[in-house]
Amino acid sequence: MRHKSRMSIFTLLCVNEITRAQNNVLFIRFILTCTHWPDHLKPNGAVERARGEKGAQNPAAGRVGHRDPGCRSGTCPRRDTGTNQEEVPGEAMAPPSEGEPGQDIVVIGVRQSLERAAEVKRDAVQVVDAVVADDIGKLPDPTVAAALQRVPGIQVQNDRNNELSGVRIRGLTDILTTVNGREVITTTGRGFDLQDVPAEALARIDAYKSQTADQIEGGIAGAIDLRLNRPFNFRDPTLVLTARQNYAVTADSGNPQLGLLAAGKTDSPIGEIGALISATYSRADTIRSQSNLTERRYSDSGPLNTPGYLIPQVVQNMPDVGRVTRHQVNAAFQWQATPSLEAYADGLYTYFNTTTGFAGFNVQPFTNGTRMTEVTASDYCFDARVNANGTNPQIISRVDEEGNVTRELQPFEVQRVCEFESARFENAVINQNSSSRDVTQRNKMIAGGLNFDQGGTSATLDVAYQTSRAVTENFNAEVGQRVASVFVESDVDNGQRTTIDPSIPLSSGNLSLRNSINQNFSRGDGELFQARADFAQDLNGLLSTLKAGVRYANRDARFQNVQQVNTVGSIGFGNIGTPTEANARLVSSLPLSPDFIGVIGTAPRINDGMAFVGPNPEYLRSERGRNELRALFGLPLKAPAYDPTKEFNANEATYAGYVEGAYEVPIGDLTLDGVVGVRIVKTERTISGFERDEDVLTPVTAETSDTDVLPSATARLKFPGGFQTRLTYSRSIRRPDFDSLNPTESLTLVGNVFLLNNGQRGNPNLRPQKSDSFDATAEYYFDSGYISVTGYYRSIKDRVVTSNTQEEIDGLNYLISTPRNVGAVDLKGIEVSGQYFFDFLPGALSGFGVQGAFTLADSKIKGDDPLAGNPLVGVSKYNYTTGLLYDKFGLSGRLIWTHRSSYIDADNTGGVQLRPFDPAREDEAYLPVLLSYARPAGRLDFSVAYEVTEALRLDVGGTNILRNRTSIYRGNERINFALFGDETVYTIGARVKF
């Protein structure tokens, strides 16, 4: 029997709106069952929420600071709402005070989800934005990143799987990710790949932009909490099935997406028990077109020998092609043993696999025997320093026997160069290659704990254990052919266009094995054990609540890798485009199966769209295909063993404790409240690897220990009528990635004549990045919407940056990347967001609404960083979202335009491309900064849903329906670098509830 201490004796049914559709189906769109309005759910414009009435408010959403200690660890005790989760997909799982009544909230449709998100923002202790599911299994976007792109201060970009990813909060990627408040990791990294959790599995996403003392440390950018469903949020036994078909236009593929959720609870002699299981599955074939003009070289170097022009080293047509498969299962168990004590257990399993890799049809103008004719120049010209290879002179570092390092610039001449507009390359070599990349990531987590809440005292104990593994297999092969003529234009709608005899791309008769075969295999393993205990006590006086807690976490990380390159010259074959071309071997003459060559991709910039052949990725992924090539190169018929010099093992233990007090001060009709706290964290770390001296392996180990004090404070001033302001301060840290801390040096030889050998040298003495952040907000909430303005400033020191320098090692040149603490960054900006529904309009028109967000992000790198004075990589100064909304008569929808201004895409300073230089520093050993920029771009998305019956919901949608692309230039807008075709997806789906 339900504990009456957690129930109200009588219930008032409040019906906000009842409408009858044409099919006479009764829709109850917003039902609140309550003895009184809970503070955090009083309608906007209602009497100002009464904070501080003991026992009369929700501790999680009531007065500031009175939150259950476990809510941040994913262990918030049951809120006995008596609701169906279909009606509360985003409900925060927080404990009521003893005797607090429950509430039923029907959250179906756009308006309710937006209003719930606004309530999360309004009642949070610090600066938080939320995305709430429209319905079970229906976050408003297909991926987590896509859902977050409309949150002010957050920017995203497409990845090689043609999905939105790469989330940045206020310009930074150093984000802590949690699931139900518990820290989660992906293998050996600090972060968590959001792609691993499908959006349809989530009830809500919270984006924290400032930190309080009770939050887990580790994200100087902020934190993202992914909220899963739990059984006590369901009133009745519930079974929900979702099905969706997504059509990808570029891939011309229908991709399924399925979901299931079952939940129920029952009274028993030992208390109420609830259980839930949820599972999702999706598969997507992907193609992301990519057309590149790589590093510009001087045309007077061999073989072109025509002075005056900037010519790309390679003209690439390299779409990313493959398939993405993901599924996840999560389960939850809750047991209300007594009115004050709850036990719970959670489990999560995610699987993500992608075979997306490049497929190339690439013109190489600088191979032997190529001639350039019909060349025309643009009007963009400059003076450049040019070395003997026709590239930017590099700084060469040499280390003598005594360890002294000397730096000198390669010999050069100053030449006047102009970007080419178009050119014909005769007798050119086409390199046709592919990547058989196959990445599988698995995450497993189990967790459990206890919640106690009685008489103003609450305590939580939570324990969790996670494993994460990623296995990457990539076996590459290259073939090529000479062609009579290729015509290349550098600027056709911000990208290159290649014109060639249409019989060539699909012809395999003239293909020769070329360059090398490459075997690149890696495995990353991560484990995380975490335990925390939290305590909170209500007080009378200036301090309304005192909280304290401790947390212990232990991480193990291991990374293993092998990169084996075997050139065609190692088995006596010639290589076309080089002096050994006469001995090149046609593919048709080799003991390889016919399916070694196949159609591997379609490039929209070859003859305005053509398929082409090359090494078949399916063949390269098969052991049969791999072993045929291994046999040809005289290699063992198995994957090569991991290279010890590319391995690291890390163990890290963190010990954290905090104390935090919540205060509340009435000031006439105003209320000032907030929290003040401090978190102290000690980190102990050991990381080890191996270095090779000839055939001798030597273990190298580094141990470090850090202690950090992280204060935080918030203040909120609430006015009558729905207006409030807040001011927050917090200090946060971000520990360096394990691979950056690796104390060893790893070198890799490459088999492509146009690429430098490369290497990585870690730095075990890297310090954590530290950030001091300030936020000030003004927020106004009213009956039909809200508007919010936030100003922020963040100062970061000990920023970790990685620089590339050329070094000569054993007579060979290597491009070595090394991280260091050198940079500092100032971030400041303004975020404006709001939403409004036109309730004053008559009839169906009152369902319309608008939504918008604008972010101005001003970032500046300081210190002696080579990029000092520039904004952060990946940060657009301007970002805005504007949308039209509708929600009435069971029909809901949104049409959203998202736009971001230009931003730095990459730092190419260490590369070989020619660039302008400072004439006053002509003979100085320095590298002029060279940056790649993404042009301004936007995307238009829509979704429409209709409640056919209470049990059946249908929806349709589309993303990037205007087929916008990502365009990148390097240095100057006249030098196009890359053009990516971002996917357009249309979707139709259904949800059935039993």
Protein Blocks (a to p, Z undefined) as FASTA:
>chain_A
ZZfklpcfbdcdddfbdcddfkopacdfbdcddfbdcfklgcehiacddehiehiacfkl
mcghiacfklmnopaccddehpafklmmmbccddddehiacdddddedjklmmmmmmmmm
mmpmbdcdddddfbghiafbfbfklmmmmpghiacdddfkopaehiaeehiabdcddeeh
iacdehjbmbdcfklpcfklpfbdcddfbdcfkbcchifnbccddddddfklpfbdcddd
dddddddfklopacdddddddddddddfkbccdddddddddddddddddddddddddfkb
cfklpghiacdfbacddddddddddddddddddddfbfkbccdddddddddddfbdcddd
dddfkbghiacehiacdfbdcdddddfkopacdddddddfkopacddddddddddddddf
bdcdehiacdddddfbdcddddddddddddddeehiacdddddddddddddddddddddd
ddfbdcddfbgghiacddddfklmmpcklpccehiacddddddddddddddddddddded
jblbdcddddddddddddddddddddfklnopacehiaklmmpccfklpccdfklpccfb
dcfkgghiaadddddfklmmpmklmmmmmmmnopacbdddddfklgccdddddddddddd
dddddehjbccddddddddddddddddddddehjaccdddddddddddddddddddddeh
hiacddddddddddddfklmpmbdcddddfbfkbccddddddfkbccddddddddddddd
dfklccdddddddddehiacdddddddeehiacdddddddfbacdddddddddddddfkb
ghjllmgccdddddddddddehjbfkgoiacehiafbdcdddddddeehiacdddddddd
dddfbdcklmmbdcdddfklmmpccdddddddddddddddddddddfblmbccddddehk
lopacdddehiaklcfbdcdddddddddddddZZ
